[in-house]
């Protein structure tokens, strides 16, 4: 029937006496049609093996849950305040347009185009560049540690249901004689007393972490934190054990509920006394700061961190899309959502910090915090000053947990999918995936027990500083030079940022007083180089193993060739 239809279409176009030409054109159209149908059938079979999003909504929610995380709530507002207030939005917005959105689109489209994880996608596009994929695999392993933040938040959530919040008073067994509760924590006490600490700081350091003297003194495992960590890994397992079929359904709650909590906290924060003073500090523009290169470096690092660039997650999530999905529109709106959430989170944070500063009779400078200091010291202390403190504390830590949950299970899912794509016959058989996911979650839990020891915070900070943040910038800079001519124009800011970051490098310190031993810094740089050196070492290894001249091997490896959809079997 197809042949008759093609002949009917071609007959008026070709002279009737030229029967051979008519037959040739008919056969050509039939071959093209069959090849297209064969490629479509192949993609459908592969999607059935790997899994595919049940709907566009699931994809958008999972990606939104991944990119909207802790970096939006506890990092962006502080960076904005620190680097010129409203003026910081200039380098942030510029780098988002020049670097963030193009790289976000690049990683997503790579996964969607190849329908592969972040190692095998490079094998199809440019075999010599597979080292980038292995580097991203190393980074994703380092990112596993952020489940510890989820465990800390769960620990705080349990204590939030007490009638008397333990970080509001000094009547607990872990408090010292230098402790100041909320009733006495005001400007007069701060002026007249020295060597004092707030009840919130003592709860964090002496009850939650029980901090030891250094990384050399790991001490014993904190069994309460270990139970919280176990609960987090159990939730992660059941979120991803069926692949995108289960994670897509989980995201309907975990990606939307944090926005409900964010809106509740925003409304409450704006109605507090002193809120607008905090917002003034948050947005007051200091244009002189734009001349400082560090401001631009901070803006670039925030884009990389909050957009989840170079972690491989965008590549994997995009690979579960349909081949012809409009990823351009998706990436633009998701990036806009990410940056918009960061901006709104600043109002949530600084309105509460302004209230806290007014209550204590101090300036914003003395209460503003970033990272764990904001989430586990400043904000809990502020909510303890409000009416119905338990309710507002529960809202905050529920939001914090769900922000972390999404990001974490996407990172683990990306790791598992990438390894499964490397060995499809081994891990795509029935039940084997579930067993593989269980082994990854169980082994990660056992390894992360070192993070819930008395010296675990030192291990966490070391991996966070050397294994995650610094590596992202390095791999992105290398990544940009390899992919395409267009992205080479984007790579310049990333490379400048990387060079300046290395020039301004300073050894990691905890609270500006604890200095790690030399072997710890060596371990940190080993983590950094373990992913960065994957790129040149893999390329050099492939060049040495492949016969031919340098030019021939480069062409064979895909460095000087431009692929077409047919070349990749798509």
Helices and strands as residue ranges (DSSP letters): H 2-11, H 19-50, H 56-67, H 70-70, I 71-75, H 76-82, G 85-87, H 88-95, I 96-100, H 101-114, H 120-125, G 127-129, H 130-143, G 144-146, H 147-159, E 179-180, H 187-192, E 197-198, H 199-202, I 203-209, H 223-240, H 244-254, H 257-270, H 275-283, G 287-291, H 293-306, H 313-319, H 327-360, G 364-366, H 372-373, I 374-378, H 379-383, H 389-422, H 424-427, H 432-447, G 448-452, H 456-462, I 463-469, H 470-483, H 485-503, E 509-510, E 514-515, H 518-545, H 550-557, G 565-568
